């Protein structure tokens, strides 16, 4: 008889095998981080259930079990080895094992030796991730599978971690997307994360075995894996217990149960962990703190029987819905703060119903709504005004501190900070796509440790040694918390430490302040997270300043919206907001459809509210609403795409030559098109990127951290192969053309050498003639000779004269292309000047014009009636100047030059597009920000990758426009 334990990140599994390796006992329980208590409990229970188990050999495995095993004297078996032993014993011939645990994800390749791919410190795409998503959808975990089976369509959702995914899911919920479609999208995101993040270019094929809780309990998740991998995997009986069974199979040593149980119960950590000073030293200090903050309060009056003018403000936030009713003096007549539970329309209807029930005769003069769900709520209930979040919060803050210099709002999953200069918003900071410094960060940990958030927060107030957890992402933090627990930190120490981490993340990751002083001394804090006294105290300690926290900190968005409505209406008139009769007749129906009006084929969510009122979400432009094509005459991105489309294939004697429309080819295609067309090739390019194209090459991407534009190259190459290209030309180019703007003119390493990655990681590349030679287009005089040396190897019949002629025409073509771009840019600028329009410089790289990379951001921005030009239109207007960084890359030199030029114009603003995973952009963003801010220009950055979150982009652009309006 043998006994095996598997101590996972969230659960403990125990099995007993008989002498023939048959399972005779198993148990599976969550440990809520009380690991030692649970082990002792399970061992005691097994003794009562199985006769003779005290003579069994015992071994222990699992990610959280090593320290315990060593200290109590149980043999420890590494979990990968345990899984391999179990798979080879119970399912001989297994090629690949895919295992998803609570916070662990593994792919084991068992063919030709053992190769293991594991998630590092990120729990994206694991059981904990699915857990978080079920909570967000307000459904039971066990119902997710059934929901997903009823899906009609899928959305693109991030699965790098739960925090990113919330940012994608919440807008969908606010727009009325069906939960079944979101559940299926979540499963697809898990598959995508596992395949792209762990396989890293190695193809998953052969006999595949699925293990771990999520894959055992969720058949639809297995179906998603099967569809993506084009296979039918096996989920064996007792798949939950494979690690524990593997440990049992390896067990050789018996144990003294009484001694081990006693040792486990008494197991304590080392007590060595880094800690901070206490938040409060005593009760008296805390009392004074509470008294001080109680002074910033809003007076409350009764709504019942109120006869005066009323103003309604609503805030449909990322995780909560807030509503207030104010009187003429700004006093609070009524308020509501509720979780949105994925149904903001229903929650808001309930809020309005309550108002009319309490005071049927209420005289609502004006109303306004703000937040993620602004558009849908405004449409659903005929609200008078929509106001961008930043302005709503600024309006509220000014009520408490008219000379406020800095406002920080920490919500459920977003951080908004504004610097105020001369009474106007001068700079805006929003968290990109990570909410590690937000309320949901604390909520996640409180739930994981089995506490309500309010109780968990109070625990930390008087902690003696708050753990120093640094400022890290939520899932990275899990390992730090577990380590601190092993080292003897109390729950109180961890609670206080997490509150400090929230503050440090906000200050040093989002705002990226070099010191608290640069943010100002007159500070208002708001957002539900600041109702947590531990976070507030940590913020004051870190800033070294006493701040104002209004007693309605969690309602400030709604309060600001109500004040905004009051100001806009000037206290006269009657609100259009739905009245009691309208609410009684209110209907909300949702259907999904594909737009089909252009090749984006956007998946639309159509919300109908009766009486012809509709709200359409999921569209990248206004076409499904206006039924007209968007005007692109002042959009440089649209012009460049049309320009590339003008290069049509011409039949050639030397056959077809395909070029991937990726990375630098968005700028250099005219050069290579003309060059090879003159050499009598039929030149064509892969289609513009789509989600489907990305997935075609996903399995061959060797690095999950490379930028999204680079990941797309795999799909373009695979698509060219599928299209029947005989030859694919994709050259390595260390240098770009010299535009005399920088200290040198390199291409970034990814752009320069990605053809090497393709050659070494795409198996199908052997099916075609792949040319990835090194060329130097920056040296026109040497180019023909070098090109002849390279190409004559592939095409022996090509002559040097042919190449000389083709090269001459290629350089002319590239020059013509540049001239057309600059001429069109100048035309857009001149037209904008004439019409008095703002000009937005959408600054990025050539490949940011790819519709799948920019996700329609250019069309979204042009919808605000502004002109759009790219950085290369205005960079030639600037002479070479000194920068604080080594300015050696062509694309970066353009960015700096464009920023410099924008500072000379009142009618121009720069918005920088940045790709996640672009290491060098950590440098460019700081330099561009510095250039702009040195001349009092607002810096706006939009981070983009494979995930579409246009909601956050819209907030950022509206905030910028609102700040400019107030300037």
N, C-alpha and C positions, 0 to 999 in steps of 0.2 A: 504493500500500500504506500502511496506517495501523496504528499500535500503540497500545493503550490499557491502562493499569494501573489497578486498583481496590484501594487500600490500605484494607481494612476494619479493624474493631476487633479481629478475631481471625484474618482470612485475607487473602491477597493473590491477586487474580485478574489474569491477563494474557491479552489477545487480540490476534490480528493479523487484519485484514480486508483482502481484496483490493480491486481498483479498483471492483468491483461491490458492495462492502459485504458480501461473503460471508465467513463465518468460516473461516479456513484454519489457525488454530492457537489453542489455549487451554490454560491451566494454572490449577489451583486448589490453593493450599497454605496450611496454618496457619503463622502466623509466630511464635507464642509470645512476642510482644513484642520479638522480634529483627528489627525491621522493616527496618533498613538493610541488614543482612546478606542478608536474603531478596531484597530488590529487586536487589542486585548479582548474586546467584546467578541470579535469573530472567532478567535482561537478558543475562547471559553465556550462559545456556542457549539463549535464543531465537536468538541469533546463530548457534549451531551447528545449529539445527533448520530455520530458514527462510532460503533464499537471498534476498539483496537486501534484507533487513530493515533494513540500516544506512541505506538511503535512505528509509525510511518516516518519515512525520510521527508524532511521539509526544506523547501527553498523559497526564496522571495525574489520578486522582480518588480519592475515598474519605475517610472521617472521620479517618483517621490519617495522611493523606499530604501535607497542606498545607505543613507546615514543611519537609519533605524536598524537595518540589517547588521551593519558593522558593530553597532553598540550593544546589541542584544545577543549576538552570536548565531544568527541564522545565515546560511549560505546565500550569497547574492548572485543571481544570474542576470546578465545584461539582457534587456528586454528584446533587442533585435535578434540576439542569438536564440532566446526562448521562442520567439515567433517562428524563426526558421526551423527549429527542431520540431515544433508542433505541426507546421505546414508539411514538412517532409514525412512526418510520421502518419498524419491523418489524411493528407491529400498528396500522395506521391506524384511527381511530374509538374508541380506548381512552378510557373515561370515568374510570375509577378504577384506580390502581395501588396494591396492598398489597404492601409489601416488608418482610420480616423478615430481619435480618442477625444477626451474632453478638451485638452489644449494641445494635443500632439497630433501630428500627421506624418505618416511614413509611407514611402514606397520602397519595397524590398525587391530588387532584381535578383532572382535566384539562379538564372541560367548563366553558365560559364563563370562560376564563382559567385560570391555574394557582393552586391553593391547596394549601399543603403543611401536613401535620400530622405532627410528629416527636416521638418521646419525648425528654424533656429529659435529665436526669441519671440516669434510672432505666432499668435494663435488664430490667425485668419484662416477661414475655411475649415474649422474644426467643430467639435460638438459645442464648445462654449460659444462659438460664433452663432451657430444655429439656435442655441438657447436664447441668446440676446435678441436675435431677430424675431423669435416667437413672442418674446415679451413686448417688443416694439409693435408687433401686429396685434397684440392683445389676444393671442390664441394659446391654447395649451400646446406644449411641445408635441404631444402625441397626435394632435390634430393637423400639424403641418403637412404630414404626408398625404392625408386624405384631401386636404385643400389643394395641394400641388397637382394632384391627379385631375382636378377639375379645371385646370388652366386653359385659356384660349390663346394667350400670347405671352411673350416674355420681354422683360426689360433688361437693360445692362446695369448690373449692380456690382460695386466693388466688393471683394471679399478679402482684401489684404488684412482688414481687421474689422471688428464689429462697429468701431467708431466711424470709419470711412463709410461703411455700408448704410448706417443710419442717415448719413447726409444724402445718400441717393434715394433711400426708401421714403423718408419723411415727405419730400415734395410730391412723390407719387401718391402717397396716402392723402395728402392735402388736396391733390388734384382729382381725387375720386377713383384712383386705380383699384381694381378688384384684388382682394387679398389672395385669392387663388393664383392669380397671375404673378403676384409678388412672391408668393411661397415658391413657385416653380423657378422664378428668377433667382431666388436665394440659392436653391439647389444647384442651378447652372453656375452660379458664382463660385460655389464650393468646388465644383468640378474644374472650373477654369483655374482657380487658385492651385488646386492639387496638380493638375496636368502641367500648367505653365510654370508654377513656382517650384515644384519638386522634381518633375521628370527632367527639366532643364536640357531638353534636346534629345534625350534617350527615348526611343519609341517604346510605348507600352503595348506589348503584343504577346501572343501565346495564351497559356492557361492562366487566367487572372482570378485571384481569390480576394474577396472583400471581407475585412475584419473590423471590429470596433463597434461601439454603440450606435452611432449615427447610421452606418451602413447596414447594421443588423435590423434596426427598428424601422428604417425608412426605405421601402421598396422603390418609391419614386426617385429617391436619390441614386439608388443603384441603376435605375433605368436611364437617368441622366448620364451617368458614367458610361453605360453600355452604348448609348447613342453617340456620345462624343468619341469614344474609342473604337466604335464599329465592331463591337464584340459582345459576348454574353458571359459575364463574370459569374463566379460561383460564390454564394454566401453560405458557408457550411453551417451545419447544426452546431450549436454551442460556440458560434463565432466570437461571442463576447469573452470567452474564457481561454482563447488561444495562448495569450502570454502566460496566464496562470498555469495552464496545462503544460506549456513548454518548461516553465520553472519546475513543475512537479516531475516531468520526465527527466530533468537534469538533477533532481534531488538525490543526495547520497547519504546525508547525515541526519540522524534522529535528534530530537531536542527534548529537553525537560520542560514540559508545558508550564508547570507552576512557576519555575524560575523565569522563563521567557516572558510570561504574562506580567509578572512582577516588574521585570526590567523595563518592559515596554511602558507600563503605567508610570514608572519613575523616570522615563527618558526626558532629559532636559537639554536645551541647547547650550552653547558656550557662553552666552551673554555678551559676546563681543560683536557689537554692531555700532555703526556710526549714528550719532543722534544730535538733535538740535536742542536749544534752550526751551524750557516749557512755555506754553502759550500764556498760561496764567500761573502765578506762584501761589495764589491763595484766593479764597472766596471774596475777600474784600476788593481785591484788584478787579475781579470779574464783575462785581456789583457796580463799581465806578464806571467801568466800560459800558455796561448796559444802560446806566443812567444817562451817560453822554449821548449814546445813540438814540435814546428815546426822545430826544429833543427835536429830531427831524421827523415830524409826524404830520399827517394830513387829518384834519378834523373830520369826524364822521357824523352824518345826520341820517334821519329816518327817510326811507323812500316812501313808505306807506303814508298816504294822505298828502304827499308833497304836491303843491299847486304851481310852483314856479317853472322857469325854463330848465330843461334837462339836456345833457349832452352825453351821448354814448360813445365809448371808445372800446375797441376790441383788438386783441393781439393773438393771432393764430400762429403760435410759435412752433418750434421744431418738435417739442415733445409735450407741450402744455398749451392750453387755451385760456386766455385771460379776458375778462370783461369788466368794465366799470361804468357807473352812471354818476355824473357830476352835476352840481348845481352851478349857478352863475358865479359863485365865489370860489369855485374850484374845490369845494368840499365833497367828500365821498358819500353818495346816497346809497350805493350798492356796489358790491364787487363779487367776482367769482374767479377762482383759480383751480383749474381741473386738468388732469392728464388728457391729451387729445385722443388717445386710444385708437389712432388711425381714422377717426371719424370727426374731423373738425366741424363739418357742416351740422351734424346732429347735435354735437355738444353746444355749438353756438345757438342753435334753435332753442335748445333747452334753456340757455341763459336768457334769451329774449322772452320766452314763454313765462319764465319766473318774474321778469320785470312787469309784464302786463298783468300777471296774476296779483302781484303785490299792489300795483297802482294802475288799474285799468284806464284811468283818465290822464295818464302821464303826457306831458307836452314836450315831445322830443323835437328840439329845434334843429339839431345837426348831429351827424354821426361820422365816424371814421374808423378804418381798420388798417392794421399793419401786420407785419410778420410773414412767415413762409406761405401761409394760406390766404394772404391778402386778396389775391385775384378771385379765388373761388368764393370767398365769403362776401366780397363786394358784389359779385354777380348774383349769388344765391339770395341775398337779403336786401338788394337795392340800397346798399350803404352809400351815403353821400360822397365820401372821400376815401381814396386809398393813399396812404402815406408811407414812404420808405422807412424801414426800421430805424435807420440812423437818425433821421430827423425827428421821429416820434420820441426816441430816447433823449435826444438833445433838448427838445421842448420840455420834457418832464424834469430833466436835471436842472434847467434854468429856473424852474419854479422854486427849487430848494436852495440854489446857490447861483444867483444871477451872474456872478463873475467867475463861474467855473472855468478851469483851465484844462481839465482832463476828466473824461468819463470812461469808466470801464463797466461793461455789462457782460456778466458771465451767465449764460443760460444753460439749457439742458445739453446742447451739443454745439453751441456756437459762442464765440467770444467776439464782442464788438467793442472797439476802443476808439475814441476820437480825441484828438488834440484840438483845443479851441484857441483861436488866435483872433484878436479884435472882434470878438463876438460872433465869429463864424467858424464852421468846421474847417479846420486847416489840413488835417490828415486823418485818414481812416485806416484802422488795422482790423482785418477779419481773419479768423483762423481759416486756413486753406481747405483742408479736407480731413482734419484730425481734431478730435475733441478731447484730447488728453488733459486739457486744462479746464474742463467743463463739468457741469453737474452730473452728467451721465457717467463720467469717470468715477466719481464717488459712489453713485448709485450702484454701478456694476460691482464694486468691491463690497459694499454693504450687503448686497444680495448674496454674493458668493460666500460671505462669512456668516450668513443667516440672520442679518439684522435689518430692521427698517432704517431708512436713511436718517431720519430725525434722531433716533436712538443712537445710531452709530456715530453721528457727528458729535453728540454730547459727550460721548465716551472720551474724546480726545482733549476736552477743555483743560483737564487738570493732569494730563499725562506727565510723568516725571521725565521721561526720555523719548520725546518724539523721534521716530526713526527718520534718518536722513535718506530718503529714497531718490533724491535728485529730481530732475525734470525729464521724464521719459514717457513714451507712449503707454497706453493702458495695458496692452498685452505684454509689453516688455516688463512692465512694473510687476506683473504677476510673479515672475521669478524672484524679484527683489523682496516682495512681501513674504513669499514662502521661505526664502533664505533667512529673513529677519525672524520669522516664527521659529525656524529651526534653531536660531541663535539665542532664543529666549525672549524675544520682544513680546510684550503683552498686546492684547487687542487695543487697549487705550493708546499705547505707543504708536501702533500702526495707524489708527484713526487720525491722530494728530499729524503724523508724518504724511499721510495722504492729503490732508488739508493744505499743508505747506507745499506739497508737490503741485497742487492745482494752481497755487499762486505763482510758483516759479515757472511753470509751463506758460502761464499767461504772460508774465513779464518778460521772460527770456527766450521763449520759443515763438510766440505770436507777435508781441510788440518788438521783441529783440532789442530791448533797451540796454545800453551799456551800463547805465546806472539809473536808479529810481529818480534822481534829481532832474533828469532831462524831461520828465513827464509833467512836471509842474507841482505846485504845493496845494492848489485848490482842486480837490478831487472829490467826485461823486461816484459812489459804487452802486450798482443796481443789478437786477437779475436774481432769479430764485436762489442761485448758489450762494449769494451773499447774505441770505437770511440765516445761513449756517454761521454761527458765531465763531467757530474755529477757523473757517476760511477768512472771515473778516479780520480777526485778530492776526492771523498769519500775514495777511496783506498789509496791515498797518505796520507790523514788525519789519517786513521786508522793505517797505517803502520809507520807513522812518518818518511817517507823517500821520496825523489824525485825519480821518476822512469822514465824509457824510454818507450815512446809509439811511435813506428814508424808510419809514416803517412800512411803506408799500413797495419795497425794493423789487419784489416779484411781479408787481403790477405796472411797472414804470412804462412799458411799451403801450399798454392800453390807456394808462393815465395821460401819457403824451399825445396819444391819438385823440382822446377826448378834448384836451386843451387845443389841439390843432383844429378840430372840428369847430370849437367855440370861436377861435380866432378867425377862421375862414368865413363863418356864417355872420360874424359881427353881431351875434345874438339876436338875429331876426330871421323870420321865415319858419318853414315847417320841414322837417326831415322827410326824405323819400323812403327811409328804412321801413321794411315790412311791418305792417301793423298787426294787431291781434287777429283780425279776420283773415289777413293774408297768411299768417302762421297756421291757422286752423286748416287752411286749404293747401298748405305747402306740400309739394312733392319733390322728391329727389331721385331721379333715375340715372343710371350710369350704363353706357354702352361703349364698346371699343370698336375702332375701325381703322383701316389704313387709308391715309390721305390720297396717295396716288396722283397728286397734281404735279409732282416733279419726281426726279429720280432719287430723292431722299426717301420717299415713300414712308413718311413719318407715321408712327403708330399713335393714333389719337385716342384720348379718353374724353368722351363727350358726356358732360353732366347737364341734364335737363331739369329745370326747376318749375316747369309749368308756365302757362301764359307766354310761351315763346322765348322765355329766358334760357340762355345756354351758356355754358362755359366749356371751352375746348382747351385741353392740355396735351402736352407731348409734341406740339408743333414747333419746328425750328424757325418758322416765319409766319407771317399773318395770312398766308394764302388760303388756308382752310376757312378763315373767318371772313376775309374780304373777297374771296374767290378771284383775286387778281394776283398776277405774278409780282414778286417784290421788285421795286425799282432798284436796279444795280448800276445806274449811270454814275453814282458817286461812291461806288464801292470798289476799291482797288483789288481786293481779293477776288471778286467775281470777274473783273477784267482780266486778271492774270490767268485764271482757269480757261476763259474763252480764248485767250491768246495761245495757250498750249493746245487747245482743241483744234486750232487752225492748221496744225502740222499733220496733214493726212498722209497715210502710207502711199508710196508710189511703187508700182511693180518693178522689181529689179532682177537682173540676170543672175546675181549671186545668191538669190534666195532670201528667206525671211530672217530678220534680225530683231529680237525683242529686247526692250530696255525696261527695267522695272521703274515705274513712276513713284519713286521713293527718295527720301532724303534730298541730296543736292540735285537730283534730276529735275526737280520742280523749277530749277533755274537754268540748268545746263542742257536740258533736252534740246533746245533750238540748235545748240552747237553740234551735239552728236547726231541729231536728226539730219542736218545738212551734210555733215561729214560723211556719214555712211550712205545717205541717199546718192551723193555724188560718186561714191564708190560702187554704185549699182546694187545696193541692198534694198529690200523692201522693209523699211524701218517702221516698227509699231511699238506702242508702249502698253503696259498692263493698265487695266482700268483704274480710276481713282479708288481710293481705299473704301471698303465697307466693312461692317462687322463680320460678314460671312468670309470676306477675303482674309481678314485677320485670323479667323479660326482655321482657315485652310493651312496656315503655316505654324500654328500655335505649338504643336508638339515638338517642333524642331528648334525652338528658342532656348539657347543654352543658359541664359541669365535672366532671372526675374527682375533684376534691378536696373537693367538697361532701359533707356527711355522708350516710350511707346512708339515714336516714329521709327526707331530702329527695329522694334519687334515686328512692325508692319512689313518690313523688307521681306521676311520669310514668306508671308502671304502673297506678296507680289511675284516673287520668284516661282512659287508653287503654281500660281495662276498662269504665268507665262508657259510653264511646262505643260499644264493642263490644256492651254490654248494651242499647243502643237508647235511652239517655237523650236526651230532647228538650232539656232544660235542665240545665246543670251549674252549681252554685253553689259558688264557692270564693273567699271574700272576703279582701281585704287588711285586716289588723288591726294597726295600730301599737301599740295598747295592749291589755293584758289587764285583767281585773277587778282592782280595787285591794284587796289583802288586808291592807294596812297593815303589811307586814313589811319593806319596803325603802324606799329613798330615792325610788323611782319604780316604775312597774309596766308597763314596756315588754314586748313580745314580742321575742325575738331577731330580728335582721334576716331570717334565713332563714324562720322561721315567719311573720313579719309580711308579707313581700313575695314569697313564692315563686309566688303566682298570676301575677305579672308574667313570671316565667321561663317558666311554662307557656304563656302567651299568645304569647310571642315565639319559642318553640322547638318547639312541637308543631303540625305541619302539620294534623293531623286535627281540631284544636280548632275549625277553621272549619266543620266539619260540624254543629256543635251551637250552641245558644244559650249562650254562656259568660259568666257574670256574675262579675266579679272586682272589684266596686266596693269602695271604702274605707268601712269602718264603724267607729263608736266605741261598742262595747258597754259601755265603762267609764263612760259618761255616760247613765244610764237616762232622765233627764228630756229630754235632747236627741235620744235615739235614734229615737223614732217619727217626728219631723219629718224628720230627715236620711234615715232609711230610706225614707220616702215619696218624698223628692226623688230618691233613687237608683233605687228600684224602679218608680216610675210611668213612668220612661223605658222600662223593659223591658216593663212590664205596665200599659198606660194605664188599664185598667178598675179597678185597685186604688184603694181610697179611704183617706184618712188615718185615718178611724175604724176601719176594718178593721185597719190597721197598729197603731194605739194598743192595741186589744184584744189582738191577737196578741203584741205586745211585752210587755204586762203579764203574760200567761200564760207567755211564754218566760222572763222573769226568775224567775217563780215555779218553773218547771220546773227551771231551773239551780240554784236554791236547794235544791229538793227532792233533786236529784241529789247535791249537795255534802253534804247532811245524811245521806243514805243511806250515802255513802262513809265519812263520819266516824263514824257510828253503828256501821257494820260494823267499822271499824278499832278502835273502842273495845271492841267485843264480842270481837274476836280478842285484843286485849291483855289483857283481863280473863280470858279463858279460858286464855291462856298463863301468866298469873300464878298462876292456880288450879292448873294442872297442872305448874308449875315448869319451863316450857319457855323456851328462849332466844327472844328476839324479834329478827328481822332486819329492819331498815328498808332495803328495796331502793329506793334513792333515785336518781331520774333525772328524766325528763320524762314528760308524759302518754302520749306515743307509745311509751314503752318497754314498755307492756303488749301491743303488737303482737307476736304469736308469731314472726313472721319477723325482727323486730328483736331481740327478746331471746333467740331460739333456744331457748326452754324453760328459761332460767336459773332462773326462779322455781320451776318444778317440780323442777329438779335440787336447788335449795337446800332446798325443803320436804321432799325425800327424806331430809334429815339430821334430821328430826323437830324442826324449828323453825317458829315462826310467822312469817309474812311480812306486813308492812304497807308502805305506800308513804309517801313523804315528806310528802304533803299531809294525811295522817291526823294527824300529830303537830305539824306546823308551826304550827297555830293555838294550840298550848299555850304558845307563846313570844311574849313582847312584842318589839317592834322594838328591836334593839340595834345598836351600832356595829360595823362590820366594817373590815378593813384595805383593802378594795377598794370601789370605787363599786358600791353595791348597788341597781341600777336595773331589774333584770329580774325579773319575777314568779317564773319557774321557779327562778332562782338564789336568790332571797330565801327560798323554801321550803327549798331544800337547806341553806342556812346555819342556818335556824331548826331544821330537823330535827337537824342535827349538834349544835347547842347543847343541844337537849333530850336527845339520846342520852347526852351526857356526865353527865346527872344520874341515869342509871339503870344499875344493875349488870347487869340482865337484858337490856339492849338493845345491839345492835351495828349499825353502819351500813355498808352495802356500796354504793358509788357506781357506777352504770352510766354509762359515758362513750362517746360515739360518736367513732370516728376521723373526722378532718376537722372536728371542732367546735372552732373557734378559741377561743371564749370558755371552753371547758372547761379550757383551760390555766390559766385564772385560778381557776375554781371548784374544781378539784381541789386546788390549793395552799391555798386558803382553808378548804375543808372539812377537809383534813388538819390544818391548824394548829389549828382549833377543837377537833378530837378529841384531838390529841396534847397540847394544853395541859392536858387533864385525864386524861392517861395512858390514852386509849382507842386501840385499834389502828385505823388507817385501811386500808381495803381497797377497791381500785378494780378494776373489770372493764371493759376496753375491748372494744367490740363493733362489728362492721360486717357486710358481707354474708357473711362467712365464719363457719362454725360451728366453734369449737374448744372444746368443752365439757370436754375433758381438762384444759386449763390452768385453766379455771374451777374444776373439781373440786379440783385441787391447792390452789388459793388458798383455797377455802372450808374444806377439811379442815385446812389449815395454821392458819387463823384459829381454828377450833374446838379444834384441838390446843393452840394457844397459850393459849386461854381456860381449857382444862382444867388446864394446868400453872400457871396464874396463882395 
